[in-house]
Amino acid sequence: MMKRFAFFGFALLIFIAASIYLFNRYWIHRYDALIARQASVYRLDPDLVWSVIYEETYFSPWKIGEAHEVGLMQVTPPVGREWAAETGMRELERRMAEDPVAVLSDPERNIQVGCWYLEKISKDYRDLPDPEARMVAAYNAGPSRAVEWNRTPPGAPPFTAKEFIARIDIASTRAYVSNILARYEARR
C-alpha cells in the first residue's frame, strides 16, 4: 500500500512539473507569430522585440503600468496617439483619442505600435556599434536621456554597449537594458 501511494505521489509530482513546464513554454511563445510579423514590417530583430516584451510584462497583455503604459510592450497613450496620427487613418486616430487603453490592450496592435516606436528611435543608433543597448534605453527612459548617455567627447569613438550601459544613471533602466540584452543574446 505504501509503495502504491509513493508511486502515485511521484507520478502526480511529475505530471504537475510537466504541466508547469509546458504552460510556461506556451505562455512565452504564444505571440511569436505576431512578433515576427511586426518585427519584419519595422525591420527589427524579432528576438529583440520578444526580449522587450518578456522584460516589460512577461507576456501579460492586460498589464497597465504605473505611468499608464498599456499592454505587452507597455506603450504609452501619447506614443499610441503619435503612431495613429502617422498612419493617417482617421478612425484609428479617433479611437486612440477616445480610449487608448482599449486600442493598446489588443496584443497585435500593441506589438505593432511598440515595434513602430522601437524602429523610430532606432534610426538614431543604426550606424553605431551595439545599437540595441541604446534603442532599449531610449524605449525605457526616453530618447532625450539616451542621447545624453550616448554623448561622447569630440573626436572620441562611440561607446561600446558595456560603456554605454555604465553611463546610464538610472539604476532601473540600467538593469532593464542589461536584462533585455542578456535575454536577447541568449536567443540569438
Backbone as a printed PyTorch tensor [residue, N CA C, xyz], in Angstrom:
tensor([[[  0.8200,  -1.1990,   0.0000],
         [  0.0000,   0.0000,   0.0000],
         [  0.8670,   1.2670,   0.0000]],

        [[  1.9070,   1.2690,   0.8060],
         [  2.7820,   2.4370,   0.8930],
         [  3.5230,   2.6620,  -0.4300]],

        [[  3.9410,   1.5520,  -1.0920],
         [  4.6240,   1.6780,  -2.3760],
         [  3.6840,   2.2640,  -3.4230]],

        [[  2.4490,   1.8280,  -3.4010],
         [  1.4560,   2.3280,  -4.3550],
         [  1.2200,   3.8290,  -4.1290]],

        [[  1.1060,   4.2270,  -2.8770],
         [  0.9150,   5.6420,  -2.5420],
         [  2.1190,   6.4640,  -3.0050]],

        [[  3.3160,   5.9560,  -2.7630],
         [  4.5360,   6.6610,  -3.1790],
         [  4.5950,   6.7720,  -4.7010]],

        [[  4.2170,   5.7050,  -5.4090],
         [  4.2260,   5.7260,  -6.8730],
         [  3.2590,   6.7860,  -7.4000]],

        [[  2.0370,   6.8020,  -6.8800],
         [  1.0510,   7.7830,  -7.3420],
         [  1.4570,   9.2110,  -6.9700]],

        [[  2.0530,   9.3670,  -5.8060],
         [  2.5470,  10.6870,  -5.4130],
         [  3.6490,  11.1650,  -6.3440]],

        [[  4.5560,  10.2540,  -6.6880],
         [  5.6400,  10.5940,  -7.6140],
         [  5.0800,  10.9040,  -9.0030]],

        [[  4.1310,  10.0990,  -9.4640],
         [  3.5150,  10.3280, -10.7830],
         [  2.8010,  11.6790, -10.8080]],

        [[  2.1120,  12.0100,  -9.7280],
         [  1.4200,  13.2990,  -9.6480],
         [  2.4270,  14.4510,  -9.6810]],

        [[  3.5140,  14.3030,  -8.9900],
         [  4.5630,  15.3270,  -8.9800],
         [  5.1420,  15.5240, -10.3880]],

        [[  5.3970,  14.4420, -11.0910],
         [  5.9110,  14.5210, -12.4700],
         [  4.8840,  15.2090, -13.3650]],

        [[  3.6210,  14.8560, -13.2090],
         [  2.5560,  15.4550, -14.0210],
         [  2.4760,  16.9670, -13.7780]],

        [[  2.5290,  17.3790, -12.5370],
         [  2.4560,  18.8090, -12.2000],
         [  3.6690,  19.5440, -12.7660]],

        [[  4.8500,  18.9870, -12.6040],
         [  6.0650,  19.6280, -13.1260],
         [  6.0020,  19.7530, -14.6470]],

        [[  5.5550,  18.7040, -15.3290],
         [  5.4440,  18.7470, -16.7950],
         [  4.4050,  19.7720, -17.2280]],

        [[  3.3010,  19.8440, -16.5000],
         [  2.2520,  20.8190, -16.8300],
         [  2.7680,  22.2490, -16.6850]],

        [[  3.4770,  22.5120, -15.6210],
         [  4.0390,  23.8540, -15.4090],
         [  5.0290,  24.1860, -16.5180]],

        [[  5.8830,  23.2490, -16.8590],
         [  6.8680,  23.4730, -17.9200],
         [  6.1720,  23.7620, -19.2500]],

        [[  5.2000,  22.9320, -19.6130],
         [  4.5050,  23.1120, -20.8960],
         [  3.7060,  24.4110, -20.9220]],

        [[  3.0540,  24.7590, -19.8170],
         [  2.3060,  26.0180, -19.7790],
         [  3.2500,  27.2010, -19.9430]],

        [[  4.3880,  27.1460, -19.2810],
         [  5.3650,  28.2290, -19.3990],
         [  5.8510,  28.3630, -20.8390]],

        [[  6.1230,  27.2460, -21.5040],
         [  6.5620,  27.2910, -22.9060],
         [  5.4720,  27.9250, -23.7710]],

        [[  4.2190,  27.5290, -23.5360],
         [  3.1080,  28.1200, -24.2890],
         [  3.0260,  29.6220, -24.0010]],

        [[  3.0700,  29.9880, -22.7290],
         [  2.8760,  31.3810, -22.3090],
         [  3.8730,  32.3260, -22.9740]],

        [[  5.1360,  31.9360, -23.0080],
         [  6.1540,  32.8470, -23.5290],
         [  6.3220,  32.7760, -25.0450]],

        [[  5.6120,  31.8780, -25.6990],
         [  5.7400,  31.7810, -27.1590],
         [  4.4200,  31.9770, -27.9010]],

        [[  3.3650,  32.3050, -27.2130],
         [  2.0610,  32.4040, -27.8790],
         [  1.9360,  33.5980, -28.8090]],

        [[  2.8080,  34.5870, -28.6830],
         [  2.7570,  35.7540, -29.5650],
         [  3.8960,  35.7610, -30.5890]],

        [[  4.6070,  34.6660, -30.7150],
         [  5.7710,  34.6330, -31.6090],
         [  5.4260,  35.0170, -33.0470]],

        [[  4.2960,  34.5490, -33.5700],
         [  3.9220,  34.8760, -34.9570],
         [  3.6360,  36.3720, -35.1040]],

        [[  2.9390,  36.9570, -34.1260],
         [  2.6650,  38.4020, -34.1690],
         [  3.9650,  39.2000, -34.0790]],

        [[  4.8410,  38.7680, -33.2070],
         [  6.1300,  39.4520, -33.0440],
         [  6.9230,  39.3800, -34.3470]],

        [[  6.9850,  38.1970, -34.9390],
         [  7.7470,  38.0340, -36.1900],
         [  7.1780,  38.9170, -37.2950]],

        [[  5.8570,  38.9620, -37.4020],
         [  5.2220,  39.7620, -38.4540],
         [  5.5270,  41.2480, -38.2790]],

        [[  5.3040,  41.7820, -37.0890],
         [  5.5100,  43.2160, -36.8650],
         [  6.9980,  43.5830, -36.8810]],

        [[  7.8440,  42.7160, -36.3570],
         [  9.2880,  42.9840, -36.4010],
         [  9.7610,  43.0630, -37.8500]],

        [[  9.2190,  42.2190, -38.6900],
         [  9.5830,  42.2410, -40.1100],
         [  9.1430,  43.5430, -40.7730]],

        [[  7.9280,  43.9790, -40.4730],
         [  7.4090,  45.2250, -41.0460],
         [  8.3100,  46.3990, -40.6740]],

        [[  8.7720,  46.4260, -39.4370],
         [  9.5530,  47.5650, -38.9390],
         [ 11.0670,  47.3090, -38.9300]],

        [[ 11.5030,  46.2710, -39.6200],
         [ 12.9270,  45.9610, -39.7760],
         [ 13.6530,  45.8390, -38.4240]],

        [[ 13.0350,  45.0850, -37.5360],
         [ 13.6180,  44.8310, -36.2200],
         [ 13.8920,  43.3400, -36.0770]],

        [[ 14.7990,  43.0040, -35.1960],
         [ 15.0550,  41.6000, -34.9000],
         [ 13.9330,  41.1050, -33.9830]],

        [[ 13.2000,  40.0610, -34.3870],
         [ 12.1090,  39.5720, -33.5330],
         [ 12.5880,  39.1200, -32.1570]],

        [[ 13.8260,  38.6590, -32.0600],
         [ 14.3470,  38.2580, -30.7490],
         [ 14.4950,  39.4510, -29.8110]],

        [[ 14.8230,  40.6080, -30.3640],
         [ 14.9070,  41.8160, -29.5380],
         [ 13.5090,  42.2230, -29.0690]],

        [[ 12.5420,  42.1970, -29.9680],
         [ 11.1620,  42.5490, -29.6010],
         [ 10.6540,  41.5750, -28.5430]],

        [[ 10.8970,  40.2900, -28.7420],
         [ 10.4800,  39.2700, -27.7800],
         [ 11.1020,  39.5610, -26.4140]],

        [[ 12.3770,  39.9210, -26.4020],
         [ 13.0830,  40.1980, -25.1460],
         [ 12.5250,  41.4290, -24.4410]],

        [[ 12.1210,  42.4360, -25.2120],
         [ 11.4960,  43.6280, -24.6230],
         [ 10.1680,  43.2380, -23.9720]],

        [[  9.3550,  42.4640, -24.6770],
         [  8.0560,  42.0560, -24.1210],
         [  8.2590,  41.2130, -22.8680]],

        [[  9.2100,  40.3080, -22.8920],
         [  9.4910,  39.4730, -21.7290],
         [  9.7940,  40.3490, -20.5200]],

        [[ 10.6420,  41.3370, -20.7170],
         [ 11.0400,  42.2090, -19.6050],
         [  9.9110,  43.1380, -19.1760]],

        [[  9.1870,  43.6730, -20.1330],
         [  8.1270,  44.6410, -19.8150],
         [  6.9700,  44.0000, -19.0550]],

        [[  6.4750,  42.8590, -19.5430],
         [  5.2220,  42.3240, -18.9810],
         [  5.1860,  40.8140, -18.8200]],

        [[  6.2450,  40.1220, -19.1750],
         [  6.2340,  38.6600, -19.2030],
         [  4.9890,  38.1600, -19.9490]],

        [[  4.6980,  38.8200, -21.0670],
         [  3.6440,  38.4190, -21.9990],
         [  2.2400,  38.5200, -21.4110]],

        [[  2.0180,  39.5060, -20.5550],
         [  0.6930,  39.7630, -19.9750],
         [  0.0610,  40.9380, -20.7100]],

        [[ -0.8790,  40.6780, -21.6360],
         [ -1.4280,  41.7570, -22.4670],
         [ -2.3080,  42.7470, -21.7130]],

        [[ -2.7810,  42.3930, -20.5530],
         [ -3.6900,  43.2540, -19.7950],
         [ -2.9630,  44.1910, -18.8280]],

        [[ -1.6520,  44.0900, -18.7470],
         [ -0.9010,  44.8650, -17.7540],
         [ -0.9340,  46.3600, -18.0750]],

        [[ -1.1610,  47.1530, -17.0410],
         [ -1.1010,  48.6130, -17.1490],
         [ -0.0790,  49.0890, -16.1190]],

        [[  0.9050,  49.8560, -16.5800],
         [  1.9940,  50.3080, -15.7240],
         [  1.6310,  51.5210, -14.8850]],

        [[  2.5270,  51.8630, -13.9840],
         [  2.3120,  52.9950, -13.0790],
         [  2.1980,  54.3220, -13.8150]],

        [[  2.8830,  54.4410, -14.9480],
         [  2.8180,  55.6770, -15.7450],
         [  1.7970,  55.5350, -16.8790]],

        [[  0.8390,  54.6250, -16.6880],
         [ -0.2610,  54.3880, -17.6320],
         [  0.1890,  53.7480, -18.9340]],

        [[  1.3080,  53.0430, -18.9240],
         [  1.7220,  52.2790, -20.0900],
         [  0.7820,  51.0800, -20.2020]],

        [[  0.5220,  50.6650, -21.4370],
         [ -0.5090,  49.6540, -21.6710],
         [  0.0430,  48.4640, -22.4560]],

        [[ -0.3790,  47.2720, -22.0600],
         [ -0.1950,  46.0760, -22.8690],
         [  1.1830,  45.4530, -22.8550]],

        [[  1.3570,  44.5160, -23.7650],
         [  2.5630,  43.6950, -23.8360],
         [  3.8530,  44.4980, -23.8440]],

        [[  3.8950,  45.5430, -24.6630],
         [  5.1190,  46.3390, -24.7920],
         [  5.0660,  47.6200, -23.9700]],

        [[  4.0380,  47.7400, -23.1180],
         [  3.8970,  48.8950, -22.2300],
         [  4.0140,  50.2100, -23.0020]],

        [[  3.1530,  50.3430, -24.0030],
         [  3.1100,  51.5380, -24.8450],
         [  2.3230,  52.6240, -24.1200]],

        [[  2.8340,  53.8480, -24.1320],
         [  2.1140,  54.9570, -23.5030],
         [  1.0700,  55.5090, -24.4700]],

        [[ -0.0460,  56.0110, -23.9510],
         [ -1.0550,  56.6130, -24.8350],
         [ -0.5080,  57.7130, -25.7490]],

        [[  0.3920,  58.6110, -25.2840],
         [  0.9230,  59.6070, -26.2290],
         [  1.6540,  58.9750, -27.4240]],

        [[  2.4060,  57.9130, -27.1800],
         [  3.0760,  57.2230, -28.2920],
         [  2.0280,  56.5980, -29.2040]],

        [[  0.9920,  56.0230, -28.6210],
         [ -0.0900,  55.4540, -29.4280],
         [ -0.7780,  56.5010, -30.2850]],

        [[ -1.0160,  57.6750, -29.7110],
         [ -1.6540,  58.7510, -30.4870],
         [ -0.7300,  59.2450, -31.6030]],

        [[  0.5590,  59.3420, -31.3110],
         [  1.5250,  59.7530, -32.3370],
         [  1.5370,  58.7390, -33.4860]],

        [[  1.5430,  57.4520, -33.1360],
         [  1.5050,  56.4030, -34.1570],
         [  0.2310,  56.5100, -34.9900]],

        [[ -0.9140,  56.6780, -34.3210],
         [ -2.1920,  56.7700, -35.0350],
         [ -2.1940,  57.9590, -35.9920]],

        [[ -1.6480,  59.0890, -35.5570],
         [ -1.5880,  60.2720, -36.4270],
         [ -0.7090,  60.0020, -37.6460]],

        [[  0.3920,  59.2820, -37.4450],
         [  1.2830,  58.9790, -38.5710],
         [  0.6720,  58.0010, -39.5570]],

        [[ -0.2490,  57.1550, -39.1000],
         [ -0.8820,  56.2130, -40.0330],
         [ -1.7870,  56.9470, -41.0050]],

        [[ -2.3150,  58.1020, -40.5660],
         [ -3.2310,  58.8550, -41.4170],
         [ -4.6270,  58.2620, -41.4570]],

        [[ -4.8680,  57.2480, -40.6480],
         [ -6.1960,  56.6220, -40.6280],
         [ -7.0340,  57.3030, -39.5500]],

        [[ -8.0060,  58.0600, -39.9800],
         [ -8.8260,  58.8770, -39.0690],
         [ -9.5280,  58.0400, -38.0030]],

        [[ -9.9990,  56.8620, -38.3720],
         [-10.7020,  56.0170, -37.4090],
         [ -9.7730,  55.6160, -36.2610]],

        [[ -8.5360,  55.2640, -36.5830],
         [ -7.5720,  54.9180, -35.5330],
         [ -7.2520,  56.1230, -34.6620]],

        [[ -7.1020,  57.2730, -35.2780],
         [ -6.8510,  58.4960, -34.5050],
         [ -8.0050,  58.7620, -33.5430]],

        [[ -9.2180,  58.6130, -34.0360],
         [-10.3960,  58.8440, -33.2020],
         [-10.4320,  57.8490, -32.0390]],

        [[-10.2050,  56.5700, -32.3430],
         [-10.2350,  55.5470, -31.2950],
         [ -9.1230,  55.7700, -30.2670]],

        [[ -7.9430,  56.1710, -30.7260],
         [ -6.8360,  56.4430, -29.7920],
         [ -7.1460,  57.6560, -28.9210]],

        [[ -7.8420,  58.6340, -29.4700],
         [ -8.2060,  59.8200, -28.6860],
         [ -9.2740,  59.4780, -27.6540]],

        [[-10.2130,  58.6140, -28.0250],
         [-11.3290,  58.2780, -27.1270],
         [-10.9440,  57.2720, -26.0500]],

        [[-10.2630,  56.1980, -26.4490],
         [ -9.9690,  55.1280, -25.4960],
         [ -8.6540,  54.4250, -25.8490]],

        [[ -7.5360,  55.0730, -25.5440],
         [ -6.2470,  54.4720, -25.9120],
         [ -5.9940,  53.1240, -25.2400]],

        [[ -6.5150,  52.9340, -24.0390],
         [ -6.2950,  51.6640, -23.3400],
         [ -6.9340,  50.5140, -24.1170]],

        [[ -8.1360,  50.7280, -24.6360],
         [ -8.8040,  49.6750, -25.4090],
         [ -8.0070,  49.3320, -26.6650]],

        [[ -7.5180,  50.3440, -27.3510],
         [ -6.7460,  50.1020, -28.5820],
         [ -5.4370,  49.3950, -28.2540]],

        [[ -4.7330,  49.8850, -27.2540],
         [ -3.4070,  49.3570, -26.9380],
         [ -3.4460,  48.0410, -26.1630]],

        [[ -4.6130,  47.6450, -25.6800],
         [ -4.7330,  46.3620, -24.9840],
         [ -4.7890,  45.1900, -25.9540]],

        [[ -5.0840,  45.4660, -27.2060],
         [ -5.0900,  44.4120, -28.2220],
         [ -3.6420,  43.9960, -28.4900]],

        [[ -3.2940,  42.7170, -28.2760],
         [ -1.8940,  42.3020, -28.4240],
         [ -1.2770,  42.6460, -29.7830]],

        [[ -2.0040,  42.4100, -30.8570],
         [ -1.4200,  42.6920, -32.1730],
         [ -1.1750,  44.1830, -32.3660]],

        [[ -2.1380,  45.0020, -31.9800],
         [ -1.9810,  46.4540, -32.1280],
         [ -0.8530,  46.9510, -31.2290]],

        [[ -0.7710,  46.4130, -30.0150],
         [  0.2640,  46.8280, -29.0760],
         [  1.6530,  46.5020, -29.6150]],

        [[  1.8150,  45.3110, -30.1440],
         [  3.1090,  44.9300, -30.7170],
         [  3.4140,  45.8060, -31.9260]],

        [[  2.4000,  46.0970, -32.7240],
         [  2.5940,  46.9580, -33.8910],
         [  3.0920,  48.3430, -33.4710]],

        [[  2.4180,  48.9430, -32.5030],
         [  2.8000,  50.2910, -32.0600],
         [  4.1670,  50.2570, -31.3670]],

        [[  4.4040,  49.2450, -30.5320],
         [  5.7020,  49.1270, -29.8730],
         [  6.8420,  48.9670, -30.8680]],

        [[  6.6240,  48.1620, -31.9010],
         [  7.6540,  47.9880, -32.9430],
         [  7.8530,  49.2770, -33.7360]],

        [[  6.7530,  49.9670, -34.0260],
         [  6.8610,  51.2460, -34.7320],
         [  7.7470,  52.2040, -33.9290]],

        [[  7.5050,  52.2680, -32.6130],
         [  8.2640,  53.1840, -31.7710],
         [  9.7330,  52.7560, -31.6670]],

        [[  9.9730,  51.4540, -31.4980],
         [ 11.3610,  50.9730, -31.4530],
         [ 12.0960,  51.3080, -32.7480]],

        [[ 11.4210,  51.1170, -33.8780],
         [ 12.0440,  51.4260, -35.1640],
         [ 12.3140,  52.9170, -35.2880]],

        [[ 11.3860,  53.7150, -34.8100],
         [ 11.5410,  55.1740, -34.8770],
         [ 12.7730,  55.6250, -34.0870]],

        [[ 12.9280,  55.1150, -32.8760],
         [ 14.0770,  55.5370, -32.0710],
         [ 15.3710,  54.8640, -32.5210]],

        [[ 15.2550,  53.7490, -33.2310],
         [ 16.4680,  53.0550, -33.6830],
         [ 17.2030,  53.8260, -34.7690]],

        [[ 16.5080,  54.7100, -35.4610],
         [ 17.1310,  55.4590, -36.5590],
         [ 18.3330,  56.2720, -36.0820]],

        [[ 18.3090,  56.6960, -34.8410],
         [ 19.4210,  57.4820, -34.2950],
         [ 20.6570,  56.6340, -33.9970]],

        [[ 20.4860,  55.3110, -33.9380],
         [ 21.5700,  54.4560, -33.4600],
         [ 22.0090,  53.3720, -34.4430]],

        [[ 21.3490,  53.2470, -35.5770],
         [ 21.6380,  52.1400, -36.5060],
         [ 23.0860,  52.0900, -36.9680]],

        [[ 23.7340,  53.2190, -37.0790],
         [ 25.1100,  53.2410, -37.5820],
         [ 26.1550,  53.1180, -36.4770]],

        [[ 25.7160,  52.9640, -35.2560],
         [ 26.6420,  52.8380, -34.1280],
         [ 26.8480,  51.3710, -33.7790]],

        [[ 27.9750,  51.0460, -33.1330],
         [ 28.1370,  49.6670, -32.6650],
         [ 27.1310,  49.3860, -31.5450]],

        [[ 26.6370,  48.1840, -31.5080],
         [ 25.7030,  47.7700, -30.4500],
         [ 24.5050,  48.7130, -30.3280]],

        [[ 23.7560,  48.9350, -31.3960],
         [ 22.6400,  49.8840, -31.3100],
         [ 21.5220,  49.4310, -30.3780]],

        [[ 21.4260,  48.1260, -30.1340],
         [ 20.3230,  47.6120, -29.3140],
         [ 20.3210,  48.2040, -27.9090]],

        [[ 21.4850,  48.3640, -27.3010],
         [ 21.5490,  48.9240, -25.9410],
         [ 20.9560,  50.3230, -25.9130]],

        [[ 21.2860,  51.1120, -26.9070],
         [ 20.7960,  52.4870, -26.9660],
         [ 19.2920,  52.5240, -27.2570]],

        [[ 18.8490,  51.6630, -28.1870],
         [ 17.4210,  51.6030, -28.5260],
         [ 16.5780,  51.2560, -27.2980]],

        [[ 17.0130,  50.2360, -26.5860],
         [ 16.2490,  49.7580, -25.4330],
         [ 16.2640,  50.7950, -24.3120]],

        [[ 17.3880,  51.4660, -24.1240],
         [ 17.4500,  52.5330, -23.1130],
         [ 16.5020,  53.6670, -23.4810]],

        [[ 16.4780,  54.0470, -24.7560],
         [ 15.5700,  55.1090, -25.2110],
         [ 14.1220,  54.6700, -25.0740]],

        [[ 13.8370,  53.4080, -25.3390],
         [ 12.4750,  52.8790, -25.2170],
         [ 12.0040,  52.9700, -23.7630]],

        [[ 12.9070,  52.7040, -22.8400],
         [ 12.5440,  52.6850, -21.4230],
         [ 12.5530,  54.0600, -20.7740]],

        [[ 13.5980,  54.8270, -21.0080],
         [ 13.7740,  56.0880, -20.2760],
         [ 13.5040,  57.3280, -21.1110]],

        [[ 13.2790,  57.1350, -22.3950],
         [ 13.0210,  58.2660, -23.2790],
         [ 14.2240,  58.5920, -24.1400]],

        [[ 13.9700,  59.0310, -25.3680],
         [ 15.0640,  59.3280, -26.3010],
         [ 16.0310,  60.3970, -25.8110]],

        [[ 15.5400,  61.4280, -25.1290],
         [ 16.4490,  62.5070, -24.7140],
         [ 17.4630,  62.0130, -23.6830]],

        [[ 17.0550,  61.1410, -22.7890],
         [ 18.0140,  60.5910, -21.8170],
         [ 19.0460,  59.7120, -22.5210]],

        [[ 18.5850,  58.9030, -23.4690],
         [ 19.5190,  58.0350, -24.1960],
         [ 20.5360,  58.8600, -24.9780]],

        [[ 20.0980,  59.9720, -25.5490],
         [ 21.0250,  60.8600, -26.2660],
         [ 22.0870,  61.3790, -25.2990]],

        [[ 21.6700,  61.7690, -24.1140],
         [ 22.6120,  62.2810, -23.1080],
         [ 23.6170,  61.2020, -22.7040]],

        [[ 23.1390,  59.9830, -22.4420],
         [ 24.0380,  58.8940, -22.0440],
         [ 24.9850,  58.5070, -23.1790]],

        [[ 24.5670,  58.7500, -24.4020],
         [ 25.3540,  58.3520, -25.5690],
         [ 26.3500,  59.4280, -26.0140]],

        [[ 26.2760,  60.5980, -25.4020],
         [ 27.1300,  61.7180, -25.8210],
         [ 28.6000,  61.4180, -25.4990]],

        [[ 29.4230,  61.4370, -26.5480],
         [ 30.8620,  61.1930, -26.3880],
         [ 31.6160,  62.5090, -26.5380]],

        [[ 32.8060,  62.5880, -25.9650],
         [ 33.6260,  63.7910, -26.1700],
         [ 33.9580,  63.9470, -27.6600]],

        [[ 34.1760,  65.1800, -28.1080],
         [ 34.5080,  65.3960, -29.5250],
         [ 35.7150,  64.5570, -29.9560]],

        [[ 35.5630,  63.8700, -31.0760],
         [ 36.6410,  63.0630, -31.6220],
         [ 36.7820,  61.6770, -31.0210]],

        [[ 36.0440,  61.3900, -29.9630],
         [ 36.1320,  60.0730, -29.3220],
         [ 35.2780,  59.0640, -30.0980]],

        [[ 35.6760,  57.8020, -30.0670],
         [ 34.8630,  56.7840, -30.7450],
         [ 33.5550,  56.5550, -29.9810]],

        [[ 32.5610,  55.9840, -30.6450],
         [ 31.2990,  55.6990, -29.9450],
         [ 31.5280,  54.7100, -28.8010]],

        [[ 30.6710,  54.7860, -27.8110],
         [ 30.7530,  53.8690, -26.6820],
         [ 30.3890,  52.4600, -27.1210]],

        [[ 31.0110,  51.4840, -26.4900],
         [ 30.5630,  50.1020, -26.6480],
         [ 29.2710,  49.9660, -25.8450]],

        [[ 28.5800,  48.8620, -26.0210],
         [ 27.3510,  48.6390, -25.2510],
         [ 27.6500,  48.6640, -23.7530]],

        [[ 28.7350,  48.0280, -23.3640],
         [ 29.0980,  47.9750, -21.9420],
         [ 29.3740,  49.3760, -21.3930]],

        [[ 30.1120,  50.1750, -22.1540],
         [ 30.4120,  51.5470, -21.7220],
         [ 29.1340,  52.3830, -21.6640]],

        [[ 28.2760,  52.2090, -22.6580],
         [ 27.0160,  52.9470, -22.6820],
         [ 26.1650,  52.5970, -21.4640]],

        [[ 26.0300,  51.3170, -21.1870],
         [ 25.2170,  50.8750, -20.0440],
         [ 25.7770,  51.4370, -18.7410]],

        [[ 27.0870,  51.4810, -18.6160],
         [ 27.7100,  52.0250, -17.3970],
         [ 27.3810,  53.5040, -17.2080]],

        [[ 27.0970,  54.2140, -18.2860],
         [ 26.7730,  55.6460, -18.2050],
         [ 25.3120,  55.9060, -17.8140]],

        [[ 24.4830,  54.8910, -17.8530],
         [ 23.0690,  55.0680, -17.5070],
         [ 22.9730,  55.3390, -16.0080]],

        [[ 22.4650,  56.5080, -15.6480],
         [ 22.4450,  56.9010, -14.2370],
         [ 21.1240,  56.5890, -13.5300]],

        [[ 20.2440,  55.8700, -14.1760],
         [ 19.0050,  55.4070, -13.5450],
         [ 19.1500,  53.8970, -13.3660]],

        [[ 19.2340,  53.4600, -12.1190],
         [ 19.5170,  52.0480, -11.8330],
         [ 18.4990,  51.1100, -12.4770]],

        [[ 17.2240,  51.4710, -12.4290],
         [ 16.2030,  50.5860, -13.0030],
         [ 16.3540,  50.4720, -14.5190]],

        [[ 16.7350,  51.5460, -15.1860],
         [ 16.9560,  51.4940, -16.6340],
         [ 18.2130,  50.6990, -16.9550]],

        [[ 19.2440,  50.8710, -16.1570],
         [ 20.4730,  50.1010, -16.3660],
         [ 20.1770,  48.5990, -16.2440]],

        [[ 19.4080,  48.2120, -15.2350],
         [ 19.0420,  46.8000, -15.0630],
         [ 18.1450,  46.3280, -16.2060]],

        [[ 17.2080,  47.1680, -16.6110],
         [ 16.2880,  46.8600, -17.7110],
         [ 17.0760,  46.5630, -18.9860]],

        [[ 17.9960,  47.4390, -19.3360],
         [ 18.8000,  47.2700, -20.5520],
         [ 19.6540,  46.0100, -20.4450]],

        [[ 20.3000,  45.8150, -19.3140],
         [ 21.1510,  44.6330, -19.1270],
         [ 20.3440,  43.3440, -19.2330]],

        [[ 19.1760,  43.3130, -18.6090],
         [ 18.3290,  42.1160, -18.6600],
         [ 17.8860,  41.8050, -20.0810]],

        [[ 17.4450,  42.8220, -20.7970],
         [ 16.9770,  42.6030, -22.1690],
         [ 18.1210,  42.1360, -23.0540]],

        [[ 19.2730,  42.7680, -22.9410],
         [ 20.4010,  42.3710, -23.7920],
         [ 20.8730,  40.9540, -23.4790]],

        [[ 20.8610,  40.5640, -22.2180],
         [ 21.2520,  39.1950, -21.8530],
         [ 20.2670,  38.1880, -22.4490]],

        [[ 18.9910,  38.4800, -22.3410],
         [ 17.9680,  37.5870, -22.8990],
         [ 18.0590,  37.5520, -24.4260]],

        [[ 18.2860,  38.7070, -25.0150],
         [ 18.4120,  38.8210, -26.4690],
         [ 19.6030,  38.0010, -26.9680]],

        [[ 20.7320,  38.1270, -26.3040],
         [ 21.9190,  37.3550, -26.7020],
         [ 21.6830,  35.8590, -26.5420]],

        [[ 20.9730,  35.4600, -25.5040],
         [ 20.6890,  34.0390, -25.2870],
         [ 19.7820,  33.4700, -26.3780]],

        [[ 18.9340,  34.3000, -26.9580],
         [ 18.0060,  33.8480, -28.0090],
         [ 18.6530,  33.8370, -29.3880]],

        [[ 19.7250,  34.5540, -29.5750],
         [ 20.3500,  34.6470, -30.9090],
         [ 21.1190,  33.4170, -31.2590]]])
